Amino acid sequence: MPRQLGLTLALLTVILSMLSLQMWSVKAQDSLQLQVSMDKEAYDPDELIRISGRVSLSDGSPVENALVSIQVIGPTGETYHVALLYSDGAGEFLDEYRVQQGSPNGSYTVYVKASKVGFRDAQRQLQYLVTPELPSPTLMASMALILAISAVYTLRRKVQG
């Protein structure tokens, strides 16, 4: 019986040691670092948006094949874009998509998350605006010309009449 108790205690000690080592290794995980940027702060409908970034470790070394998830939420709370991609050998990624025609004007939030097994996730959040599309300069000039001609015509009629 004492031998069996000693064996049980030894086995329990080994199991507890393994668990504490495993818990220590989880605490020792390195966190991913995530840098994200956009090419502009405001977009018109049907304009191309570029979201780029880099996944690295705290020492600055790149993380290849990190899963990068991107979700864009519009001003009304609807999801407008979702992407899943992987970082390249330099830790970099690029996502491109177009602002949908008819998208509401306002502030859009971009949520970006980088994940890789063995590392703590990193998250970032950006915002951009969708602004009403203004008429082209050519259209504006044409409208100004039409108004000027109309004003001259109206003035002539008053002078002649």
Secondary structure, DSSP 8 states (H G I E B T S, - for coil): -HHHHHHHHHHHHHHHHHHHHHHHHHHT-EE-EEEEEES-SEE-TT-EEEEEEEEE-TTS-B-TT-EEEEEEE-TTS-EEEEEEEE--TTSEEEEEEE--TT--SEEEEEEEEEE-TTEE-EEEEEEEEE------HHHHHHHHHHHHHHHHHHHHHHHH-
